[in-house]
Amino acid sequence: MKKNKIGIDVGGTNVKLALIDRNGNILYQNTVPTRAEMGYEYTVNNIKQSVYELLKETKSTIDTIDGIGFGFPGQVDYKSGVVRLAPNIPGWADIPIAKMIEDEFHVPVCADNDVRCAALGELNFGAGAGCENLICVTVGTGIGAGLIVNGRLVRGASNAAGEIGHVKLQMHEGPLCGCGDTGCMEAFASGPAIVAMAENYIRGGKSTKYREMANPEITPFVICEAAKADDPVAIRIFNVMGEYIGIGLASVVNLLNPEKIIIGGGVADAGDLLLKPLTETLKKRAMKIAGSAVEIVPAQLGNTAGVIGASLLIES
Ligand code: ADP
């Protein structure tokens, strides 16, 4: 009989845990600080304690749990359950998280990249329900994606598939990306790129509302608020960002011919300010047949996609 599962979404700042039933309902959830600066053992111990607390609070025993799934922001070897590299969680390199948690709880444990988990969540219980070919994109500090092709999650030859943020938009002398190369979509259009563009306009002497609204920093959120208050410079920034992402995704649409692209992540909370220019550009620039087949929609599960998707790594 199918039982409940635990999904755990590990981020640079917080770890989210949830008990999830077979219909994707969250029965209990909790958040604890990651505190990566204390070393990975500290975080792992915190996670173990939180699982015990989850069991206690929900009056469950471990034998009512099918398994525990983890999502990490980085490269994860799904087969061995080892976190290879998580750039935003210092100290997490070659950490055998699945074995460490299995040794404690004696249930199956799986781990994968967090955006892939989000894609599984949206595919099963969110905006991608019923789709066979789907791309789930997150736009935040970086740009990542989970790819579903013919109903299956694509991991690639070395678990590195889905790095849409590193589709190249410029051949020479583009902006420097965190990956070390230049000209990547992420270097043109992620959260930090939005802020960099906004600061450039200020340096260039443009009068803007977001300059007054900054508290004290300029963030994509502040620029979004300024755009909603009709600041033409802020609106222009989202138009340009939408165009960059739309052009990058046009190449991906030509390659994979998905029926849906789900856009999530913090910056996607800007809604139509980003989605409208993105969709218009994508439809204009993708090849006709693939471009007209694809629908661009906002994510549905919000910040619960990660825990729900992580739980789905465990087979029922
Ligand atoms: P991370 O990639 O670090 O996990 P998130 O996906 O949570 O980050 O995205 C965080 C970013 O989203 C921040 O830069 C924040 O300013 C931005 N953000 C939050 N809300 C909005 C909004 N309504 N419009 C645009 N950007 C937003």
Residues whose N, C-alpha, C, O or C-beta is under 5 A from the ligand:
A	BS01	ADP	V139 G140 T141 G142 G191 T219 P220 F221 C224 G265 G266 V267 D269 A270
